Amino acid sequence: MSDFDLAIIGGGINGTGLARDAAGRGLRVLLVESGDLGSGTSSASSKLIHGGLRYLEKRAFRLVREALGEREVLLRMAPHVIRPMRFMLPPMPGMRAPLLLRFALYLYDKLAPRKLLPGTRTVDLTHNVLGQPLKRLFRYGFEYSDCWVDDARLVVLTAMDAKERGADIRVHTRCVRVERRDDWELVLNRHGHREVATARVLVNAAGPWIGEVAENVIREPLKRPVRLIKGSHIVVRRRFDHEAGYVFQAKDGRVVFALPFADEFTLIGTTDENFVGDLRSPAPSPAEITYLCDVVNEYFRERVTPDELVWSYSGVRALYDDGSKKAEDVTRDYELVLDRKKDLAPLLTIYGGKITTHRKLAEAAMDKLGVFFKALPPWTAGSSLPGGDFPPEGFYELVGETIGRWPFLSEPHARRLVRAYGRRVERILGTAESMEDLGPRFTGDLTGAELRYLVENEWAETAEDVLYRRGKFGLKATPDERIAINRFIVSVGAPAAP
């Protein structure tokens, strides 16, 4: 008998989402991730749960409908790390006609039911806060709804829930080789320690590394072509004093987002470029940075320049290559390729996917794999992630409850903790009666109590894991603070979650 029913290579949103779904159906699940959870593409997104308004032009109605339907499902599932956001789309003279934009937004509102998110409206920008950062030529715009997400935390919470339902989650663990017989035999390596595990079914959910895993680990070429597309983002100081985002049309027909980010900054993205290079260190090119600055400078009164970047990052998506000439035209839909061979264990390879549709992708994957297992039926639609067992409209009430119980917290500190941990904030704060009870402060309001929780419960093993994926402390942390965080992590010892 095999050790596991399902083995998954890849700890991004697709891999963790499938691990959670499968574990919740009673399957024995192993997930291996060579780095940190979400350390690749899943933490390098535009931080949005959205339908993909521009995909309507590509006639990708199924993808848009599915994504729109998922917005409120995910908002209910994780109301701490996902929140509603309004977006302003100002028409630009000489580009898409305002009537066309309004019709697209009408379709956007009608393609999926909405109970929590308000619909589109036309806004007079001359007398509205949304018009303040924009040039005077923009007299009106269209305001519509989508959601913001802390992408990296969503991945971690999904993995936590999978673990709590019985999945074996192993980070910083490389699958170096597999043997395909009637079961799969996986040779694993974690910090030099070798181990062998067996599974009935193997899933290649390695994102941009699916080709590398296929060639070097599974030693069988991909059955379908893959196309690697890079999307880049830049972070600058805050350009507006409200919580809405902007959608700007670019001259090449694409759109660029400008979003409030980490309280004091503005996130601008994204680009679409074919990627060739080192997957371990994708980065925005000077041309991409200039492109993003040029697009927003067509709209903002205050110019954005490349020399003021606070941070920048790139993610590489492994999309099914449908033959499109332009990178932005390649389908964003997911493709699940099941390889069945007589007398050999099955292999499922995942192409593409979006954070927004990861739950539906997992359900679709289980539909394909269900023939091999006696699994329970779908269950995730009405579920919640760890800490998310409160209504979406109850976020600020929970912040108030947190301050009431731990009155030494400042309002921004309490808000950040609730946004990251939801109801599980009590596992960090415990019986503390003062800030001193939470241990040393490392950077911002990051305390020893919180850092210990991240190491013992969320697989954080390095300062990088904490500063850029468990939070965004890295935007301000000094080199000395990074050293202190690493020393504390070492002092805590090996994480409880292997």
Buried (B, 14 or more C-beta within 10 A) or exposed (E): EBBBBBBBBBBBBBBBBBBBBBBBBBBBBBBBBBBBBBBBBBBBBBBBBBBBBBBBEBEBEEBBBBBBBBBBBBBBBBBBBBBBBBBBBBBBEEBBEBEEBBEBBEBBBEBBEBEBBEEBEEBEBEEBEBBEBBBEEBEBBBBBBBBBBBBBBBBBBBBBBBBEBBBBBBBBBBBEBBBBEEBBBBBBBBEEEEEEBBBBBBBBBBBBBBBEBBEEBBEBEBEEEBBBBBBBBBBBEBBBEEEBBBBBBBEEEBBBBBBBBBEEBBBBBBBBBEBEEEBEEBEBBEEBBEBBBEBBBBBBEEEBEBEEBBBBBBBBBBBBBEEEEEBBEBBBBBBBBBBEEEEEBBBBBBBBBBBBBBBBBBBBBBEBBEEBBEBEEBEBEEBBBBBBBBEBEEBEEBBBBBBEEBEBBEEEBBBBBBBBBBBBBBBBBEEBEEBEBBBEBBBBBBBBBBBBBBBBBBBBBBBBBBBBBBBBBBBBBEEEBBEBBBEBBEEBEEBEBE
